[in-house]
């Protein structure tokens, strides 16, 4: 992967022979400024430069920051940053100054890309599951009719398998790069934490792709999973660098649920991404989880409830009844499969999902999962 899409081309500039005191406020906000002399680039000034070399003029504070090419690989740029002990480098294209690349932007890009891959793999699983669980009458019709249209329909499953195969290869490559980078950031505990989160995302996506290719059952088999840590991990994955405030209200002593951990994570990922994309700029998301008593007509059937409420744009009443239709989406580039996947996985284990929303009133999604009969037996901590 190349750094081109991560390069910042809008930045603050300052003349080389300006007093350092005049740019301290700028450095406090952006951590760097581009230094020029008669509009010509001559260097980057960072906060660390001023600390290391406290001089009066900017040009006297500049430290060596080797340029990188706009088409250099992310891995190579991160290695150079570590070797030079800097978190920002100048970027050139055809020997002309092009922009700057920051270490934090690279990490954000990798984490976001992995999250998108994981969500896309989850959505593909819905398509594949629907194709492989079609009615026997439809299968018989396809077998008995060898017309071009029927043959084309029967080959759609193979096309999706090819896409998933390529997606798995991409995720595997990303996973490898992330592990290499993590192994070379041993002195940066914060960066190590972000990379570890990204690696876990890649592992889940790779496992999901493998399930699809091998025909492994995607719906839950009996399991016992504690959801508190999964909720915290999912929130950390998608909101580490977000301007959105996320409040966690998780009751102590939550019962484990009858679901596989990876499927619980898939459900939460889809719902959290929907909530995040519904908010423009800053906003608030509240994630709550609690035990529910068993209904009067079903004694002994305890449940665990997870609610995700956002302050986003909401859903118009005319669209609310259609949100669980395959391929229906209120997003401009949405696939209309995220909520379908959630509903399918929940219903397979006796769970449920409800959505309340109104235009410009935010959205509240409530998920209920069956709890295990013994809240200790076989629990996944």
N, C-alpha and C positions, 0 to 999 in steps of 0.2 A: 504494500500500500504506500502511495506517495503522499507527500505533505501538501501538495497543491491545494486541495479543498480546505485545508486548515489555516492557510496563511492569512494573516490580517493585512488588509491593504488600506485600511483607514487608521491613521495614527496621528499623534501629536508630534510636532517638530519644534526644534529650538536651534538657534544659531550657536556655533561652536564657541564663540568668545563672549557668551552671556555668563553672568554671575550665577553660581550654583544656587544661591538663595532664592533666585527668581523661579526655579522649577521644582522646589521641594514639594509644593502643593500638588503639582502635576504627578510627581513620582508617588505621592501617597495614594493617588487614585488609580493610576494605571501601571505602576511599578517600572515603567520604562518610557523613554522618549527617544525619537529619532533625531540625531544631531546632524546638522547640515552646515555647509559653508558656501554661501552664494548659491543656494538651492541644490547644491551637490551633496549627496550622502557621504558622510565620513565616519559614522559610527553610531552605536546604540549606548545610551546612558541608562543604567539601571540603578535601583535603590542601593544594591550591594556595592556598585562602583563608588558611590558617594561615601559609603561607610568605610570602604577599604582605602580610598584615597581622598581625604577631605581637603580639597584645594579650593581656590576661589573661583577659577574659571572652569567651565564645563569641559573644554578640550583637554585640560590637565587631569581630569578625573577618569577619562575613558580607559577601559580595560579591553584587552584583546578578545574579540568575539568573531571567530572565523565564519565566513559566509557559507551558506548551503544553497544548493540549487533547488528550484521549485519542484523538480521531479525526483529529488532524492527520496529514498525509502524512509519511512517513519522510524524503523528500527535503527538505521544508521544515524539519524539525527538525534535520537534519544541517547545513543552511545556517546556521541560527540558532546552533548550537553553534560552528561555525567563526567566525562573526562575533563572538560573545561570548567566544571563547577558553576555553570550558569543555567538559567531557566528560560532564556530568550536568545534567539539568534537571528541575524539578518538573512533575508532570502533574496537570491538573485535569479534572473532569467536572461540568458544571453548576455551576461556581463553587465546587465542593468539592474539597479536596485528595484525589487519587486514588492517587498513587504517584510513582515516579521512573523516568526513562529514561536509560540510559547509552549512550554512543557505542559502546563495545565490544560491548554486547548487540545493537545494531542491526547491526553488522558480522557478528557470529556468526549472527544470524537470516538475513541475506541470503545468506551463504555456504551455510548449511545448506539453505535453501530451494532454491537453485540446484542443490545436489548431489542433492536429492530429485527435482527436475524432470528432471535428467539421467538418473537411474536409472529413473524412470518411463518416459521416452522409450525407453530401451534395452529395457525389458520389453515395451512396446507393439510394438517392432520384431519381437520373437519371435512374437507373436500374428499380426501382419500377414504375416510371412514364411511361417508355417504355413498361413495362409489362401490366399496367392497361389501356393503350391507344392503344392497338393493334387493327388491323383491324377486322371488324365484320366477315369477311370471315374466318379469322384464328380462331376466337372464335367458329364459327359454325363448323369448321373442328374438333376442340377439343371436342365439345359436341357430334358430330356424330361419332367419332372414339374413342372407349374405349380400344384401344390397350395399352400395357404397356408403349410404348414410348410416346403416347399422354397423358396418365395419369401422367407420370413423368414430362412432360413439364408443364402441368397445375398446378402441385404442387410446381413449382419453386417460384411462388409468395409467397406462404405460408412460404417457407424456408427463403426468404429474410425478411419477416415480423418477423419471429422468431429472426433473427439476429438483426434487428432494435430494437426489444423489449429488448433484452439483452443489446444492446448498450445503450439504454435509461436508463436502470437500473444502468449501470456503470457510465454514466454521472451524474445521480442523486446522486449516492454515492459520487463522486468526488465533486460535488457542495456542498453537506453537509459538507464534510471535509474542504473545502476551507472557508466556512462561519464560521465554528468553529475556524479555525486558525486566520481568520481576526478579530474575536471577542476578541482574546487574544493577539493581536499585536497593541493595542491602542496607544502605545507610540512610535511606529515606523511608521511614516507617509509614508516613501518610500516603505516599505514592504506592508503597507495597500493598496497603489496604485497598486502595482503589483497583489495583491490578488483580488482587485476589478476588474481588467481587466480579470483575470482568471475566476471569478464568472460570468461575463457577457458572456464569451465564453461558459461556461457550460449551462447557461440559453438558449442561442441561439441553441446549439446542442440539448438540451432537448426538446425545442419547435419543432425543425425540426423532431425529432424522433416521437413526438406525432402526427404531421401532417401526417406522413407516416402511422402510425398505424391506425389512425382514418379515413384515406382516404381523408383528407382535401386537397383542391386544392393547389397545389404547385406553379402553375404559377400565375403571378400577376393579381390582380384585380385593378381597377382604384385607384390611391393613389397619394399623392403629398409629396415628400421627398426631403429635402435638403441634399446634398451629402458631403458637406465640412467636417462636423464633423465626418461622417462615414469614410471618407478617413483617417482622422487623427487618429481615433480610431483603424482602421485596421493596419495602419503602426506601431502604438504604440504596438499593440498586438504581432506582428511577428518580430519586430526589436529592442525591448527594450535593449537586451543584445547582439545584433549582432555586428560583426566587420564590417558589410557592411554599407557604408554611404548612407543614404536616403535623397534626396532633395525633398521638397514639393514645388510645384509651383501652388498654387491654386488661381485663380482670385477672386477678391472680387465681390460680387453681382451675384454669380452663381444662375441661375434659378433652382427652384425645379424640379424634374423629375417625370415622371409618372411611378413609381415603388414602391414596398414595401421596406421599409428600410432593412428588414432582407434579401431580395433577392439581394439588392445592396451590402450588406456586404458579402454575399456568393460569388458573382462574384469577388469582390475585394480580398477576402481571397484566392480564387483559383489562381488568377493571381499573387498576391504578393508571395505566397508560391512557385509558379513556378519560379519566378524571383530569389528568395532567393536560391533555390536549383540549379539554373543554375550557381551560382557563388561559386567557391572554394576559401576559405579564405576570403580575403578582396576584395572589389569591390564597385561599385556604382549603385544605382537605382534612377531614376528620376520619380517622380509621378506628373503629371501635370493635371489640370482641367480648362476648360474654356467654355464659351458660344459660340455657333456657329450660324451664321445667317442662316435663312431659305433658302433652295435651290431655285433657280429661278423658277423651275417647280412646287414647292410646297410652295407657299407663306403662311406665317403665321405658318409654321411648324418649330419652333425653336428647337434646340437640344443642349445637353451638351456633351462635349467630355472629356473623361478621357484617358490619355496615361500613360503607364508604360514601361519604357525603362531600360534595365539592361546591364551590361558590362560582362555578363556571356559567356558561351561556345557557345551559338547560336545553330541553327538547320540547318542541311545539306539540300541543295535544294531538294534532292530526298525524304526527309521526310516531307518537309513543306506542301505539298498538302494533307498529310494524318492526320494532327494533330487534325482534327475535326471528325475523324472516331472513333466510340465507341471502347474502349479497345485497341486502338493503343497508344503507349507511347515510347518516346525516353529515358525514365528513366529506370534504371535496375529493380526497383521494383514498377514502376508506374502502376496504374490501367487503365489509358487512359480514364478517365471519367470527369476530371476537366474542360477541355475546352469544352467538349460536353455539360456539365451542363450550362456553361456560355452562349454558343451559343443558347441553348434551351430557357433559361430564357429571353435573349435579344430579340430573334425573336418573342417571345410571346407578347412583348409589343411594337413592332415596332422599336426595337433597332438593333444595328449591332456590329460586332467585326471583326477586321482585325489584321493580324500578319505579321510583316516583320522581317526577320532574315537571318543570314548567318553563316556558320561554323566559330567559333572563332571571330564573329563580334557582338555578343550580340543579343538581341531580343527586338523589340518594339511592344507592343500590344496597339491597339487603340479601345476604346469602345465608342459608341455614343448612348445616351439615349434621348428619346423624352422629351422635357420640357413641363411643364404644361402651359396651355393657359394664366393663370393669375399667375404671379410669386409670388403672396402673398396668394392666396386662399388656405386655408387648409394646408399650408406648415408645415412640421414637423421640428422643430428647433433642 
